[in-house]
């Protein structure tokens, strides 16, 4: 709290010996924010490779500072085909928290490159060994909902093949 007395600024500090709680969810929000902002530099320029490279680099850099020992289980591809955030890559600062990580720095690189809406930056984190990653998958549906959604969603394909 700040109190003004006779033109001076005095600060009264309430001492608390409780540690500040760590909120890893907020750290992950910053990771996706960094990826999205890096990709936004190339919004509408027509080069989806630049969009992807910027988002991947920003996400990898940000993940490297989180206090965890993570392994990418769903990422940009196999080690030989993806320069960063490849499946099996270790992420984090090597701390005790062991996790599996699924990432998609920008889902919708073509949308960003064309200056269109609808792209999203995705990161998911779970206890080590709990994210199932089928070896041959083509696409994973992602959904973002607001705070009013408090229960799982179920999807059914319509006759036209869309969900």
Buried (B, 14 or more C-beta within 10 A) or exposed (E): EEEEEEEEEEEEEEEEEEEEEEEEEEBBEEBBBBBBEBBBEBBEEEEBEBBBBBBBBBBBBBBBEBEBBBBBBBBBEEEEEBEBBBBEBEBBEEEEBEBBBBBBBBBBBEBBBBEEEEBBBBBBBBEBEEBEEEEEEEEEEEEEEEEEEEEEEEEEEEEEEEE
